[in-house]
Amino acid sequence: MSYEFFIAKRIIASKEYKSSVSAPIIKIAITAIAMGIIMMLVSVATGVGLQKKIREKVTAFHGDIIMSNYDTNFSYDDQVPIDLDQEFYPNNGFFPNIVHIQPTASKGGVIRTETDFEGVMVKGVGKDYYWDYLEDYLVEGRLPNVGGEKLESEVILSEYLANRLQLEVGDRIATYFLREDTSKPPRSVGFTIVGLFNSGFQEFDEQFLFADMRHIQRLNGWSQNQVGNFELFVDDFDKIDEIGNAVYLESPSNVDVETIRGRFHNIFDWLDMFDFNIFLIIGIMIIVAGINMITALLVLILERTHMIGLLKALGSNNWSVRKIFIYNAMYLIGVGLFWGNLIGVGLLAIQKYFKVFPLDPSTYYVSEVPVYLHINYILALNVGTFVLCLAMLLIPSYIISKISPVRALRFE
C-alpha cells in the first residue's frame, strides 16, 4: 500500500474529517454526484425505453422493411399483387441481416353492427406470420387460426374498436368490402372475434384487424400465389437504413422497398430528438457534479494546508501530495455513485415492474413510462462519470504545487 493511499484512508476515517468545516460541502458534492447519476439513469432508461417501445409497436403492424409492387397507392390497401414465388422467400438467408420474411395483404372495409359502423383495414396474414409482438398486446381471448387447411373466419381486433362498436370476444361481425365495379353492392364477409389487443398506439389500433390472408386473396380475385407485400424483420434496427438499401439493390426491378423509418418518418424524427435530450442531460449533470467536486476538493486542500506543508517538508513531491487528495476525491465520487445507482436503479425497477407513472397514449403512444434496463449503459454512465469527474479534478489539484511548506508551517 502506498503511503499516499494510506494517508487518504486515515483522512477519510478521521472524526475531524466528518465534523470539519468542509463536511457540509463534501455532503453537497456527494449529493450532486448521486443526483446526477440518478438523472442520467432515468433519462437514458426512459428515453431509450420509449424509443424501443414505439419502434416495436410500429414493427408489430408493418415489419421493419416493406416490399411491394410499385404503384401510386399511398394507403395501406394493397391493390397491385406481388407473386409469392420469389427467390428471397422463404429463404431468410437471401438478404443479409434479415431474420424473418412474411407475406401479408390488406384491404379496407367497414364493420357494420345494428347501431354503429366503423371503417377498418383488414390485414390478411399467413401461417408464418410473426405474432410475438401482437401476442404481448393481447388483453383478452387468443390469436386467430390462420393458414390451416380449412379457411377460418377468426379475427382479432383492437380493444379500442371493440369498445366503439360495443363488441366482445365471441361476437360475429359483418364486414363489407367495395367491389371494383362500384355499381354492384359491397361484398359481405362474416368474421368471429377470438381476441382483443391493445397496443396503446391509437393510430394503428383504430384501423387494423387481423384475419386469414386467403380472405383478402378471394376478395381481390387473386390466386393463392399472389400477396399484397412482404414484411421483413432486421437483426439490428440501428442499421435499418443500411439494410434497407442492401435489400433494395438485391430486389427485383418491379419491387419497391421501404423501411418503416421512411414510411413513418414523422414518428422516428420525433424519437430521434430524444437522443439529443439524453446527451444534453448527461452533459449538464456531469458538469454540475464536476463543479461540486472541484469546490469540495479546493476546500479540502485549503483545510489541509498545514498537512501539505508538513508532507512537503518531509520530502514529498507535489504529485505525491496531489494523489492523496485525488484518492480522497475518488472515494467521494464512489460514495455518490453508489447511492445514485441504488436509488436510480431502484426507482427504474419499480416503474418497470409496477407501472407507477402513467403517460397519455394519445401523445406518447404508450400508457405508462417505459423503462429499458441494461447493464451496459449503466456501467458506461458510471465509468464515464467517474473518469470525467476525476479528470476535472486534476487541474484544481495543481494548486497544491503552489503551496510553500515554509509559509504553510509558519502560519499554523
C-alpha positions as a printed Julia matrix, in Angstrom:
412×3 Matrix{Float64}:
   0.0     0.0     0.0
   1.41    3.38   -1.0
   1.74    5.98    1.71
  -0.47    8.37   -0.3
  -3.32    5.87   -0.21
  -2.67    5.18    3.48
  -2.88    8.87    4.38
  -6.03    9.32    2.26
  -7.68    6.43    4.17
  -6.72    7.96    7.51
  -8.17   11.33    6.47
 -11.45    9.74    5.38
 -11.73    7.67    8.56
 -10.86   10.51   10.95
 -13.58   12.11   13.08
 -12.25   15.57   12.3
 -12.95   14.91    8.63
 -16.62   14.23    9.38
 -17.07   17.27   11.63
 -14.83   19.75    9.87
 -15.81   22.96    8.09
 -15.69   21.09    4.78
 -18.18   18.4     5.9
 -21.33   20.19    4.56
 -19.59   20.95    1.26
 -18.49   17.33    0.96
 -22.08   16.16    1.57
 -23.32   18.57   -1.1
 -20.74   17.2    -3.56
 -21.74   13.61   -2.82
 -25.41   14.55   -3.22
 -24.65   16.23   -6.56
 -22.92   13.08   -7.8
 -25.84   10.92   -6.63
 -28.48   13.21   -8.14
 -26.51   13.41  -11.36
 -26.28    9.66  -11.84
 -29.98    9.3   -10.93
 -30.96   11.83  -13.58
 -28.68   10.23  -16.17
 -30.0     6.72  -15.46
 -33.61    7.89  -15.63
 -33.1     9.89  -18.83
 -31.35    7.03  -20.65
 -33.67    4.29  -19.36
 -36.87    6.16  -20.16
 -35.63    7.77  -23.4
 -34.29    4.55  -24.89
 -37.27    2.65  -23.44
 -39.73    4.95  -25.19
 -37.82    4.67  -28.47
 -37.74    0.87  -28.32
 -41.39    0.57  -27.26
 -42.74    2.78  -30.04
 -40.47    1.15  -32.61
 -41.74   -2.28  -31.55
 -45.34   -1.12  -31.96
 -44.73    0.17  -35.47
 -42.87   -3.05  -36.32
 -45.75   -5.14  -34.94
 -48.11   -3.76  -37.59
 -45.74   -3.32  -40.55
 -42.47   -5.18  -40.03
 -39.14   -3.33  -40.33
 -38.98   -3.25  -44.14
 -41.93   -3.44  -46.58
 -41.55   -4.88  -50.07
 -44.38   -4.33  -52.55
 -45.09   -3.69  -56.21
 -44.68   -0.15  -57.47
 -47.99    1.74  -57.64
 -49.42    5.16  -56.86
 -51.4     3.93  -53.86
 -50.34    5.65  -50.63
 -52.86    3.9   -48.35
 -52.47    0.58  -46.54
 -54.85   -1.02  -49.07
 -52.87   -3.42  -51.28
 -54.19   -3.13  -54.84
 -51.38   -4.47  -57.04
 -50.36   -8.0   -56.04
 -46.84   -9.39  -55.94
 -46.04  -13.02  -56.73
 -45.39  -15.25  -53.74
 -42.79  -17.23  -55.66
 -39.71  -15.11  -55.1
 -36.07  -16.06  -54.85
 -35.87  -14.4   -51.44
 -38.94  -16.12  -49.95
 -38.98  -18.1   -47.73
 -35.17  -18.09  -47.89
 -34.35  -15.92  -44.86
 -30.65  -16.14  -45.7
 -31.03  -14.5   -49.12
 -30.8   -10.96  -47.72
 -28.07  -10.18  -45.18
 -29.24   -9.11  -41.71
 -32.84  -10.24  -42.36
 -34.13  -12.71  -39.77
 -37.71  -13.24  -40.95
 -39.86  -12.62  -44.04
 -43.66  -12.86  -44.07
 -46.25  -12.2   -46.8
 -49.33  -10.12  -45.97
 -52.25   -8.46  -47.77
 -54.5    -5.64  -46.56
 -57.9    -4.43  -47.71
 -60.12   -1.63  -46.45
 -63.63   -2.43  -45.27
 -66.43   -1.34  -42.99
 -67.67   -3.18  -39.9
 -71.43   -2.77  -39.55
 -73.41   -3.53  -36.4
 -77.06   -2.91  -35.6
 -76.3     0.54  -34.23
 -72.85    1.56  -35.47
 -70.31    1.22  -38.25
 -66.57    1.75  -38.4
 -64.01    1.8   -41.22
 -61.2    -0.73  -40.76
 -58.19   -2.17  -42.54
 -58.33   -5.96  -42.61
 -54.78   -7.28  -42.61
 -54.51  -10.77  -44.01
 -51.68  -12.91  -42.66
 -50.44  -16.44  -43.2
 -49.19  -19.32  -41.11
 -45.66  -17.9   -40.94
 -46.78  -14.54  -39.54
 -44.64  -13.3   -36.63
 -47.17  -12.96  -33.79
 -44.75  -12.28  -30.92
 -45.33   -8.52  -30.76
 -49.12   -8.68  -31.02
 -49.28  -11.58  -28.59
 -47.76   -9.28  -25.96
 -50.61   -6.81  -26.59
 -53.44   -9.34  -26.22
 -55.77   -8.33  -23.42
 -58.48  -10.93  -23.97
 -59.01  -14.12  -25.96
 -56.42  -15.73  -28.25
 -54.72  -15.39  -31.6
 -56.69  -16.45  -34.71
 -56.07  -19.7   -36.55
 -54.68  -18.78  -39.97
 -53.04  -20.69  -42.78
 -54.61  -24.05  -41.93
 -56.2   -26.5   -44.38
 -59.6   -25.03  -43.6
 -60.19  -21.32  -44.13
 -61.23  -19.93  -40.76
 -63.24  -16.74  -40.22
 -61.47  -15.87  -36.95
 -60.12  -12.36  -36.41
 -58.57  -10.26  -33.68
 -59.2    -6.54  -33.41
 -58.25   -3.8   -31.02
 -59.92   -3.16  -27.69
 -60.43    0.41  -28.94
 -62.58   -0.73  -31.89
 -64.42   -3.27  -29.74
 -65.4    -0.56  -27.26
 -66.51    1.82  -30.0
 -68.67   -0.84  -31.62
 -69.73   -2.49  -28.34
 -68.29   -5.84  -29.34
 -66.89   -8.71  -27.27
 -64.84  -11.86  -27.83
 -67.07  -14.44  -29.47
 -69.26  -11.92  -31.32
 -69.93  -12.33  -35.02
 -69.32   -9.24  -37.13
 -70.29   -8.39  -40.7
 -67.57   -6.62  -42.66
 -68.33   -5.01  -46.03
 -65.86   -4.51  -48.87
 -66.33   -2.42  -52.03
 -66.08   -4.12  -55.4
 -64.08   -2.81  -58.32
 -67.4    -2.31  -60.08
 -68.91    0.27  -57.74
 -72.33   -0.19  -59.34
 -72.59   -3.54  -57.58
 -73.36   -3.8   -53.86
 -70.44   -4.34  -51.46
 -69.4    -7.88  -50.6
 -70.01   -9.01  -47.05
 -67.78  -11.34  -45.05
 -68.68  -12.63  -41.61
 -65.88  -12.81  -39.06
 -65.79  -14.16  -35.49
 -63.83  -12.2   -32.88
 -61.48  -14.53  -30.98
 -59.22  -11.97  -29.35
 -58.72   -8.32  -28.45
 -55.42   -6.46  -28.4
 -54.35   -3.06  -27.1
 -51.02   -1.76  -28.37
 -51.61    1.74  -26.99
 -50.82    3.1   -30.47
 -54.23    4.53  -31.34
 -53.21    5.42  -34.9
 -52.99    1.68  -35.62
 -55.46    0.33  -33.06
 -58.3     2.28  -34.63
 -57.62    0.78  -38.06
 -56.37   -2.78  -38.08
 -57.9    -6.18  -37.52
 -56.12   -9.41  -38.42
 -57.58  -12.31  -40.42
 -56.51  -15.14  -42.69
 -54.84  -13.76  -45.83
 -56.91  -16.04  -48.07
 -59.95  -13.86  -47.36
 -58.15  -10.89  -48.96
 -56.97  -13.01  -51.88
 -60.52  -14.17  -52.53
 -61.99  -10.66  -52.23
 -59.4    -9.23  -54.64
 -59.71  -12.1   -57.1
 -56.07  -13.07  -56.55
 -54.65  -16.55  -56.74
 -53.08  -18.22  -53.7
 -49.73  -17.35  -55.28
 -50.36  -13.59  -55.03
 -49.93  -11.41  -51.93
 -50.02   -7.72  -51.14
 -46.47   -7.29  -49.86
 -43.63   -8.84  -47.91
 -42.64   -7.66  -44.45
 -39.03   -8.15  -43.39
 -37.53   -8.08  -39.9
 -33.93   -6.94  -39.36
 -31.44   -8.16  -36.77
 -30.21   -4.65  -35.9
 -32.7    -1.8   -36.1
 -29.95    0.81  -35.72
 -28.72   -0.23  -39.18
 -32.16   -0.36  -40.81
 -31.39    2.29  -43.47
 -28.21    0.49  -44.49
 -30.01   -2.88  -44.55
 -32.94   -1.38  -46.47
 -30.58   -0.1   -49.18
 -28.96   -3.53  -49.45
 -32.37   -5.19  -49.79
 -33.38   -2.67  -52.45
 -30.27   -3.39  -54.52
 -30.89   -7.16  -54.35
 -34.63   -6.95  -55.08
 -36.35   -7.45  -58.46
 -36.75   -4.3   -60.55
 -40.54   -4.25  -60.17
 -40.42   -4.32  -56.36
 -40.36   -1.23  -54.16
 -38.55   -1.36  -50.81
 -39.42    0.97  -47.95
 -38.28    1.0   -44.34
 -40.63    1.94  -41.54
 -38.29    4.85  -40.76
 -39.06    6.17  -44.22
 -42.79    5.44  -44.13
 -43.3     6.88  -40.65
 -40.54    9.48  -40.71
 -42.52   11.92  -38.56
 -42.65    9.42  -35.7
 -38.98    8.47  -35.93
 -37.82   12.07  -36.36
 -39.62   12.83  -33.11
 -37.96    9.83  -31.45
 -34.52   10.93  -32.69
 -34.94   14.14  -30.72
 -34.71   12.07  -27.55
 -31.06   11.3   -28.31
 -30.15   14.98  -28.18
 -32.11   15.44  -24.94
 -30.4    12.45  -23.34
 -26.9    13.67  -24.24
 -27.78   17.19  -23.08
 -28.96   15.91  -19.68
 -25.85   13.73  -19.3
 -23.57   16.65  -20.16
 -25.26   19.04  -17.74
 -25.28   16.51  -14.9
 -21.58   15.7   -15.31
 -20.66   19.41  -15.39
 -22.73   20.12  -12.25
 -21.28   17.13  -10.42
 -17.75   18.06  -11.52
 -18.08   21.65  -10.34
 -19.3    20.49   -6.93
 -16.4    18.06   -6.68
 -13.93   20.82   -7.64
 -15.37   23.01   -4.88
 -15.11   20.2    -2.34
 -11.51   19.44   -3.36
 -10.43   23.08   -3.08
 -11.97   23.33    0.38
 -10.21   20.12    1.43
  -6.89   21.46    0.15
  -7.27   24.79    1.96
  -8.35   22.98    5.12
  -5.27   20.73    4.99
  -2.7    23.4     4.12
  -0.61   22.62    7.22
  -0.57   18.9     6.39
   0.52   19.69    2.83
   3.36   21.89    4.1
   4.45   19.2     6.56
   4.49   16.47    3.89
   6.49   18.66    1.55
   8.93   19.47    4.35
   9.4    15.74    4.92
  10.32   15.25    1.25
   7.06   14.5    -0.56
   6.83   15.9    -4.07
   3.83   17.76   -5.45
   2.43   14.77   -7.34
   2.5    12.56   -4.23
   0.57   15.13   -2.24
  -1.88   15.64   -5.1
  -2.53   11.88   -5.19
  -3.64   11.97   -1.53
  -6.42   14.41   -2.38
  -7.26   12.67   -5.64
  -7.7     9.4    -3.73
  -9.94   11.31   -1.33
 -11.97   12.67   -4.23
 -12.25    9.18   -5.77
 -13.8     7.99   -2.53
 -16.35   10.82   -2.55
 -17.23   10.14   -6.18
 -17.61    6.43   -5.41
 -19.96    7.16   -2.49
 -22.08    9.41   -4.69
 -22.21    6.82   -7.47
 -23.17    4.07   -5.0
 -26.16    5.95   -3.61
 -27.12    7.29   -7.02
 -27.18    3.81   -8.55
 -29.04    2.36   -5.58
 -31.78    4.99   -5.76
 -31.84    5.36   -9.56
 -31.96    1.68  -10.45
 -34.44    1.1    -7.63
 -36.83    3.75   -8.98
 -36.5     2.4   -12.51
 -37.14   -1.17  -11.34
 -40.28   -0.03   -9.51
 -41.55    1.68  -12.68
 -40.62   -1.28  -14.88
 -42.47   -3.86  -12.83
 -45.25   -1.86  -11.14
 -46.05    0.84  -13.78
 -46.31    3.67  -11.23
 -46.08    6.62  -13.63
 -48.67    6.73  -16.45
 -48.49    8.61  -19.76
 -51.11    9.92  -22.16
 -51.13    7.36  -25.05
 -52.62    9.92  -27.44
 -49.42   11.98  -27.09
 -46.67    9.47  -26.31
 -48.15    6.27  -27.89
 -47.68    4.4   -24.59
 -49.85    4.22  -21.49
 -47.01    4.23  -18.95
 -43.39    5.39  -18.8
 -41.38    2.59  -20.47
 -38.09    1.6   -18.85
 -35.12   -0.05  -20.55
 -32.63   -1.52  -18.08
 -29.32   -2.9   -19.34
 -26.03   -3.39  -17.58
 -24.03   -1.95  -20.49
 -25.32    1.6   -20.33
 -25.39    1.56  -16.52
 -21.69    0.66  -16.45
 -20.93    3.18  -19.21
 -22.61    6.0   -17.3
 -20.8     5.12  -14.07
 -17.39    4.74  -15.65
 -17.85    7.87  -17.75
 -18.98    9.95  -14.78
 -16.16    8.66  -12.6
 -13.45    9.28  -15.21
 -14.7    12.72  -16.31
 -15.19   14.0   -12.76
 -11.73   12.74  -11.83
 -10.22   14.37  -14.89
 -11.86   17.67  -13.96
 -10.15   17.46  -10.54
  -6.62   17.18  -11.91
  -6.41   20.88  -12.77
  -7.6    22.32   -9.4
  -5.35   19.85   -7.57
  -2.43   21.68   -9.21
  -2.9    24.41   -6.58
  -1.01   22.1    -4.18
   2.21   22.78   -6.09
   1.79   26.5    -5.26
   1.72   25.9    -1.5
   5.06   26.69    0.12
   5.94   24.41    3.05
   7.68   27.31    4.88
   4.64   29.59    4.7
   2.2    26.74    5.41
   4.0    25.74    8.6
   4.69   29.34    9.68
   1.05   30.33    9.77
  -0.2    27.22   11.52
